[in-house]
Amino acid sequence: MLKRKMYDYLLNWKKTKSKECLLIKGARQVGKTYLVRQFGKAEYESFIEINFHMQSSLKVIFEGDRSAEEIYKRITANIPAIRLIPGKTLIFLDEIQKCADARTALKFLAEDGRYDVIASGSLLGLSYGQDDDREVKEVESIPVGYEKSVMMYSLDFEEFLWAYGYEADTIDYLRSFYESKEKIPPETNQKFDSILREYIVVGGMPEVVADFMEHKDFGRVQEIQDKLIASYADDISQHAKGAEKVKVRKCYDSIPRQLAKENKKFKYSEVESKATARKFGDSIQWLSDANMAYICCNTTTPMLPLNAYEKDNEFKLYINDTGLLLALFGFATKQALLNGNLKGFAKGGIYENFVAETLIKNGYSLHYYKPDDNSELEFIIEKDGEVIPIEVKAGNTATKSLNSFIENYSPSIAYKLVSGNVGEADGKITLPHYLTMFI
């Protein structure tokens, strides 16, 4: 059983929540259903699960009168042998995007407050009109103020270490080097750099991680990842509208090619010859809204708020799980990375994708800074009321762009992420890639 940070979030919600239902969003296969099911069975006397994809007939529960009294009455009429215990029951509405009436009803269930309610679903980021699934209808009324939304992702590197069996004291030990800026003992640094390479190859999808921890078989990892990628392709074919289906798939398939180049700015011409934003712009937004890819915009001015200075026509795309990116690159690339002999621009793209994924999971939005053709910082983030630069190196080479940023803007912290050890000099902090989890 994988330990997830989201479980602690759910415990805190149960303990402190006001009159709000919880809505868990996230890409498919990140573990939403499994986690809520585990939480409901462990923390409540009664757990009731309704999956609108598997049990479409139960949509009738939310049709007609939407008062909480009538909804609960219809639950007992349509689901035999359940118990509704005030204050001790969790009702889980899974794949809620398939039942617009249930989403609207969250307001009335929250107002009633007798039972805790968690809703979840994939592709909830798609707006009405983006989704071609005939079962998905427009929500009549979003229950603003009555639902609390939270995003769930695949396992981050710290959760991967937990799965490996490392306890909190080991995490605290690693954190001490991040905070003190002291060098990590070489054997420790090498060990965790090696585990990071495994994480990059395996990724954080729970099914993949659980199987890897049991079998330690990278061939099995590839097979499961191929299955997950196929399920993403199915989502595109089912949910993207009309001609958008082919365009979304082309954009997704082009991401690994674009990350393998020196200039990782997304180019529509890499998707299709002579292609333009007019043709493929909506497809990029679809991938972002579906949480299958992350958009990282170039920012003209490194000042708060960064989104006010975004250049919409200049951006990079990163895959939502670096393990899936490596699966798309193929097994030979995985082998080279694990053995420490991967070379070329693809290596830089892989480590950038890992850092992008980690920053997203840590709650940051993604931006990069490229003021001219001779300078580029892979990421700049909003942290503690200022803009913090992050330069990502696949190895441990010179940092001309970061040095220039420090000289021009004097940030209180500047990070250089490398395949190396901790260090501090000339206004920048050097960290091994795996310590990104503490930024």
Steps between C-alpha positions, in 0.01 A plus 500: 500500500652833391514786748367824350519857624141550391388264777615753761315769306182294522547447874536874549191567284298253708615663822473869411260532206214747501188434292690400187514184293845409373562479125819316404626575150789347314612305197389142452687224686658722767325304778197713588247217525728262687597765755145614579384140527785424740425816700126437516531142620764584762365827641120454492252250638310509171641554151275534193653513153318597181697482177306673223709334230452146630150554644333740258155381614562671835482843336128473575583579863575860407213559258194699599476646851853583613435553869742304716208314659377370164851417375578293807164329474575404138848377600344252744242398239759429230794362697403208726654421838657838570506699821473876524643598839504876568856621558646157428424441131706594195322512164739479204374620161760377251525605134262782585562663162264233365210633711446876482199478734720350772749786467216752537365307801825544696366833622199341665700213648751747642224715650343194660833393653390169654744296295841573355513505119802465273465526123770412251553471130744508213492769233308734730722780368329480161239771460161430355539483122850353522370154590349289223383223736125475444450414867656826614249783528536859606477553874191707572658679793854469634469479882729795571569526871376148562781297344870515578717403204840335532731365230654156536809394309704185453754419772774755550859402579447511875204262471715279278759487780223401743402220263864389504478473878678818605353655812456860612842510665669436164296778336590735787866403459491599132311818585776599742744532209252711303464733798861511617652509148764253617635235266334160510731203568598367155365149552164641618484741208578224251237272651218751478607619156469139390154469659399823325594350164278203585217739591542687172471170309220351711309823555235552763192324366387284795445181300850523354667585833323221689600242239859624488536485877382139495691370197780753428443420132542785251350287223176475698522876561504565125202267443286677759605843375410402144157401628458836676607690190244300300232599754597867449462449126155353564410806708601724212295300249197495729505849646663736246246641256487418132813585305663601828557131579776464242652838579517437875665163442755654261589768754540245780716272286724792405594592858784243534648611165491863605655435841785314329612818320735773618229767473206347682255777413190329363486530122180427312712413197626197695140380525425547133676677216397867475266461797397808700356591838171569327475131409647336809459755782177345628666157500776626729240644737311169495811310613556752778138496617505119499815510720686288246761771439626813676544835324806707592481853354787733423481809717618834367567656841605312816268694729186415696251388388673286239178417315461870417813482285443171320565473126212277395669412171820377666469199725628151574297187564588236755344156547308466830708198609868471410476121501246521217737733314775237527258233383428713194874537437540122513685234697846576358481855639393363837794261498748776419360727774509225762859414408603864518619527140213684331631795299357771278220753532240237594671458837450869573135477396445202730643679804303814415183291487580354843555847648184637334297210638648547848431875504138441398458243777653748746232753408686732261390619158748456216684781324836532331705808416662550161568870448712444187653231282809473719340457840238267649399390847302177499268615780412802707254463786311720744630415846470696825394819325770514233611341174752220546707368206572130444754376251495130413813324382505136392865500610678774692606758243535879506204723589533809284124570493460459875802723569351769277163479678666532841699803382192673357233416760679400824260227616537386860532138377605355164505127435722298272383138472772259392629146492735579784507604863381788714693825484461874547699767318458828311142548615371162386424173673595181318284196573490144368183448297330284761500784756257687274232335715578749779473821292 
